[in-house]
């Protein structure tokens, strides 16, 4: 994807753009070597966010990530949860209800229940939507569950109780890293060919926001079914 770069008097813009492109290529190569690893996806996606990726592109990339990484054995993996929360946060830009469905399904399938990030991110959605009571209830459930780090949940609760909305910066303090990625079997590493598209630009035109549905071994994606979108307040 092309990005405008302001060039300094010494041509620093071109150098910065070349360095960013080289880093992107390295991260994409790592991702394509084993796209079933949550950590590889996070590194690539964080680079895209840090270099100004458009929301529609980020939503599509997060959608590929959560579809590609298998759920088996990942329900207590913090990095796997970070992928799903990142996906839900991108959904919020287009449809609060799609993001809400994602959080509901994560809870129903017991993904990330022990991590504060799940509850803080979900409460953030409800806070932005004006549903303070729901946001407080979600955080309370996280506290009752003993989700960690507990300080992040308490900080978000204090912000709500003071009459304000949850500050998105709390998400960073609610985030913990998962264990190092274990090698994946060859049959898992052989991901769908479309994963290779993340290394090329421009990305395909954005499609309707995908929706999370239950699966036996993996969480899968289907297109949204014509639901009217509601834009989250930022």
DOLUM-490520 format. One record per residue (C-alpha): residue number from 0; residue in three letters; x, y, z. Coordinates in Angstrom, 1 decimal, decimal comma. Layout:
BEGIN
<NUM ALA <X Y Z>>,
...
# end
This chain:
BEGIN
<0 UNK <0,0 0,0 0,0>>,
<1 UNK <1,4 3,4 -0,9>>,
<2 UNK <1,9 6,0 1,8>>,
<3 UNK <2,9 9,6 1,5>>,
<4 UNK <6,2 10,4 3,1>>,
<5 UNK <7,4 13,9 3,7>>,
<6 UNK <11,0 14,1 2,6>>,
<7 UNK <13,5 16,1 4,7>>,
<8 UNK <16,3 18,2 3,4>>,
<9 UNK <18,7 15,3 3,3>>,
<10 UNK <16,3 12,9 1,6>>,
<11 UNK <15,4 11,1 4,9>>,
<12 UNK <11,9 10,4 3,6>>,
<13 UNK <13,1 8,0 1,0>>,
<14 UNK <15,4 6,2 3,5>>,
<15 UNK <12,6 5,9 6,0>>,
<16 UNK <10,2 4,5 3,4>>,
<17 UNK <12,8 2,0 2,2>>,
<18 UNK <13,5 0,9 5,8>>,
<19 UNK <9,8 0,5 6,5>>,
<20 UNK <9,4 -1,5 3,3>>,
<21 UNK <12,3 -3,8 4,2>>,
<22 UNK <11,0 -4,4 7,7>>,
<23 UNK <7,5 -5,2 6,2>>,
<24 UNK <9,1 -7,7 3,8>>,
<25 UNK <11,0 -9,4 6,7>>,
<26 UNK <7,9 -9,6 8,9>>,
<27 UNK <5,8 -10,9 5,9>>,
<28 UNK <8,4 -13,6 5,2>>,
<29 UNK <8,3 -14,7 8,8>>,
<30 UNK <4,6 -14,8 8,7>>,
<31 UNK <4,4 -16,8 5,5>>,
<32 UNK <6,9 -19,3 6,8>>,
<33 UNK <4,4 -20,3 9,5>>,
<34 UNK <1,1 -18,3 9,5>>,
<35 UNK <-0,4 -20,4 12,3>>,
<36 UNK <1,7 -18,6 14,9>>,
<37 UNK <-0,1 -15,7 16,7>>,
<38 UNK <3,2 -13,9 17,5>>,
<39 UNK <4,1 -13,7 13,8>>,
<40 UNK <0,7 -12,2 13,0>>,
<41 UNK <1,0 -9,7 15,9>>,
<42 UNK <4,4 -8,5 14,7>>,
<43 UNK <3,1 -7,9 11,2>>,
<44 UNK <-0,1 -6,3 12,3>>,
<45 UNK <1,6 -4,0 14,8>>,
<46 UNK <3,9 -2,8 12,0>>,
<47 UNK <0,9 -2,1 9,8>>,
<48 UNK <-0,8 -0,1 12,5>>,
<49 UNK <2,4 1,8 13,3>>,
<50 UNK <2,9 2,8 9,7>>,
<51 UNK <-0,6 4,2 9,1>>,
<52 UNK <-2,6 1,3 7,7>>,
<53 UNK <-6,2 2,2 6,8>>,
<54 UNK <-8,9 0,8 9,1>>,
<55 UNK <-10,5 -1,2 6,2>>,
<56 UNK <-7,1 -2,8 5,4>>,
<57 UNK <-6,4 -3,5 9,1>>,
<58 UNK <-9,8 -5,1 9,5>>,
<59 UNK <-9,2 -7,4 6,6>>,
<60 UNK <-5,8 -8,4 7,8>>,
<61 UNK <-7,0 -9,1 11,3>>,
<62 UNK <-9,8 -11,1 9,8>>,
<63 UNK <-7,2 -13,3 7,9>>,
<64 UNK <-5,2 -13,7 11,1>>,
<65 UNK <-8,0 -15,0 13,3>>,
<66 UNK <-9,2 -17,3 10,5>>,
<67 UNK <-5,7 -18,7 9,9>>,
<68 UNK <-4,5 -19,4 13,4>>,
<69 UNK <-6,2 -22,5 14,7>>,
<70 UNK <-8,1 -22,3 18,0>>,
<71 UNK <-7,1 -25,8 19,2>>,
<72 UNK <-4,9 -25,3 22,3>>,
<73 UNK <-5,1 -21,5 22,1>>,
<74 UNK <-7,9 -20,6 24,5>>,
<75 UNK <-5,4 -19,7 27,2>>,
<76 UNK <-2,8 -18,1 24,9>>,
<77 UNK <-2,5 -14,3 25,5>>,
<78 UNK <-1,3 -13,6 22,0>>,
<79 UNK <-4,2 -15,4 20,4>>,
<80 UNK <-6,5 -13,3 22,5>>,
<81 UNK <-4,7 -10,2 21,4>>,
<82 UNK <-5,4 -11,1 17,8>>,
<83 UNK <-9,1 -11,4 18,5>>,
<84 UNK <-9,3 -8,2 20,5>>,
<85 UNK <-7,4 -6,4 17,7>>,
<86 UNK <-10,0 -7,7 15,3>>,
<87 UNK <-12,9 -6,6 17,5>>,
<88 UNK <-11,4 -3,1 17,9>>,
<89 UNK <-11,2 -2,8 14,1>>,
<90 UNK <-14,8 -4,0 13,8>>,
<91 UNK <-15,9 -1,2 16,1>>,
<92 UNK <-15,0 1,4 13,5>>,
<93 UNK <-17,7 -0,1 11,2>>,
<94 UNK <-20,1 -1,9 13,4>>,
<95 UNK <-20,4 -1,9 17,2>>,
<96 UNK <-22,7 -4,9 16,9>>,
<97 UNK <-20,2 -7,0 14,9>>,
<98 UNK <-17,6 -6,3 17,6>>,
<99 UNK <-20,1 -7,1 20,3>>,
<100 UNK <-20,8 -10,5 18,7>>,
<101 UNK <-17,1 -11,2 18,6>>,
<102 UNK <-16,7 -10,6 22,3>>,
<103 UNK <-19,8 -12,7 23,1>>,
<104 UNK <-18,4 -15,6 21,1>>,
<105 UNK <-15,0 -15,4 22,7>>,
<106 UNK <-16,7 -15,6 26,1>>,
<107 UNK <-19,0 -18,5 25,0>>,
<108 UNK <-15,9 -20,4 23,8>>,
<109 UNK <-13,9 -19,6 26,9>>,
<110 UNK <-11,1 -17,8 24,9>>,
<111 UNK <-8,9 -15,6 27,1>>,
<112 UNK <-11,2 -15,7 30,2>>,
<113 UNK <-8,2 -15,3 32,6>>,
<114 UNK <-6,9 -12,2 30,9>>,
<115 UNK <-8,0 -8,6 31,8>>,
<116 UNK <-7,7 -7,6 28,1>>,
<117 UNK <-10,9 -9,4 27,2>>,
<118 UNK <-12,9 -7,6 29,8>>,
<119 UNK <-11,3 -4,2 29,4>>,
<120 UNK <-11,7 -4,2 25,6>>,
<121 UNK <-15,3 -5,4 25,8>>,
<122 UNK <-16,1 -2,8 28,4>>,
<123 UNK <-14,4 -0,1 26,2>>,
<124 UNK <-16,9 -1,0 23,5>>,
<125 UNK <-19,9 -0,6 25,8>>,
<126 UNK <-18,4 2,6 27,3>>,
<127 UNK <-18,1 4,2 23,9>>,
<128 UNK <-21,6 3,1 23,0>>,
<129 UNK <-22,9 4,8 26,2>>,
<130 UNK <-23,8 1,5 27,9>>,
<131 UNK <-22,0 2,3 31,2>>,
<132 UNK <-24,0 -0,2 33,2>>,
<133 UNK <-23,0 -3,0 30,8>>,
<134 UNK <-19,4 -1,9 30,9>>,
<135 UNK <-19,3 -2,0 34,7>>,
<136 UNK <-20,9 -5,4 34,7>>,
<137 UNK <-18,3 -6,8 32,2>>,
<138 UNK <-15,5 -5,5 34,4>>,
<139 UNK <-17,1 -6,9 37,5>>,
<140 UNK <-17,1 -10,3 35,8>>,
<141 UNK <-13,5 -10,0 35,0>>,
<142 UNK <-12,7 -9,2 38,6>>,
<143 UNK <-14,7 -12,1 39,9>>,
<144 UNK <-12,9 -14,3 37,5>>,
<145 UNK <-9,6 -13,1 38,8>>,
<146 UNK <-8,5 -11,9 35,4>>,
<147 UNK <-5,0 -10,5 35,2>>,
<148 UNK <-3,6 -7,9 35,4>>,
<149 UNK <-6,2 -6,9 38,0>>,
<150 UNK <-4,9 -3,4 38,1>>,
<151 UNK <-6,1 -2,7 34,6>>,
<152 UNK <-9,6 -3,8 35,4>>,
<153 UNK <-9,6 -1,6 38,5>>,
<154 UNK <-8,4 1,4 36,6>>,
<155 UNK <-11,1 1,0 34,0>>,
<156 UNK <-13,7 0,6 36,7>>,
<157 UNK <-12,5 3,8 38,5>>,
<158 UNK <-12,8 5,7 35,2>>,
<159 UNK <-16,4 4,6 34,8>>,
<160 UNK <-17,3 5,3 38,4>>,
<161 UNK <-15,9 8,8 38,1>>,
<162 UNK <-18,4 9,5 35,3>>,
<163 UNK <-16,1 9,3 32,4>>,
<164 UNK <-15,6 6,8 29,6>>,
<165 UNK <-12,8 4,2 29,6>>,
<166 UNK <-9,5 5,6 28,3>>,
<167 UNK <-8,2 3,4 25,4>>,
<168 UNK <-4,8 3,6 26,9>>,
<169 UNK <-5,9 1,1 29,6>>,
<170 UNK <-5,8 -1,5 26,9>>,
<171 UNK <-2,0 -1,4 26,8>>,
<172 UNK <-1,8 -1,9 30,6>>,
<173 UNK <-4,3 -4,8 30,3>>,
<174 UNK <-2,1 -6,6 27,7>>,
<175 UNK <0,3 -9,4 28,5>>,
<176 UNK <2,4 -11,4 26,1>>,
<177 UNK <1,8 -15,1 25,6>>,
<178 UNK <4,5 -17,8 25,7>>,
<179 UNK <7,0 -18,2 22,8>>,
<180 UNK <5,3 -19,8 19,8>>,
<181 UNK <5,8 -23,5 19,6>>,
<182 UNK <6,6 -25,0 16,2>>,
<183 UNK <3,5 -26,0 14,3>>,
<184 UNK <3,0 -29,2 12,3>>,
<185 UNK <3,7 -29,0 8,6>>,
<186 UNK <0,0 -29,4 7,8>>,
<187 UNK <-0,8 -26,4 9,9>>,
<188 UNK <2,1 -24,3 8,6>>,
<189 UNK <0,8 -24,9 5,0>>,
<190 UNK <-1,7 -22,1 5,4>>,
<191 UNK <-4,2 -20,9 2,6>>,
<192 UNK <-2,4 -19,3 -0,3>>,
<193 UNK <-4,2 -16,0 0,3>>,
<194 UNK <-2,0 -15,5 3,4>>,
<195 UNK <0,8 -14,6 0,9>>,
<196 UNK <-1,3 -11,5 -0,1>>,
<197 UNK <-0,4 -9,7 3,1>>,
<198 UNK <3,1 -9,2 1,7>>,
<199 UNK <2,0 -7,4 -1,4>>,
<200 UNK <0,4 -4,0 -2,0>>,
<201 UNK <-2,2 -2,8 -2,6>>,
<202 UNK <-4,5 -5,0 -0,6>>,
<203 UNK <-7,8 -6,2 -2,1>>,
<204 UNK <-10,8 -3,9 -1,8>>,
<205 UNK <-12,4 -4,3 1,7>>,
<206 UNK <-15,2 -6,8 1,9>>,
<207 UNK <-18,2 -6,8 4,4>>,
<208 UNK <-17,0 -7,2 7,9>>,
<209 UNK <-16,6 -10,9 8,7>>,
<210 UNK <-18,5 -12,4 11,7>>,
<211 UNK <-17,2 -14,9 14,2>>,
<212 UNK <-19,2 -18,2 14,4>>,
<213 UNK <-18,7 -21,4 16,3>>,
<214 UNK <-16,5 -24,2 14,9>>,
<215 UNK <-15,5 -27,6 16,1>>,
<216 UNK <-11,7 -27,1 15,9>>,
<217 UNK <-11,3 -23,5 14,7>>,
<218 UNK <-13,1 -20,3 14,9>>,
<219 UNK <-14,2 -19,5 11,4>>,
<220 UNK <-15,5 -16,4 9,5>>,
<221 UNK <-18,5 -15,7 7,4>>,
<222 UNK <-19,6 -12,5 5,7>>,
<223 UNK <-21,9 -10,2 7,7>>,
<224 UNK <-25,5 -10,6 6,6>>,
<225 UNK <-26,6 -7,2 5,6>>,
<226 UNK <-26,8 -5,8 9,2>>,
<227 UNK <-27,0 -2,1 9,5>>,
<228 UNK <-23,7 -0,7 10,8>>,
<229 UNK <-23,5 1,7 13,7>>,
<230 UNK <-20,3 3,7 13,9>>,
<231 UNK <-18,5 3,7 17,3>>,
<232 UNK <-17,8 7,1 18,9>>,
<233 UNK <-14,1 7,7 19,3>>,
# end
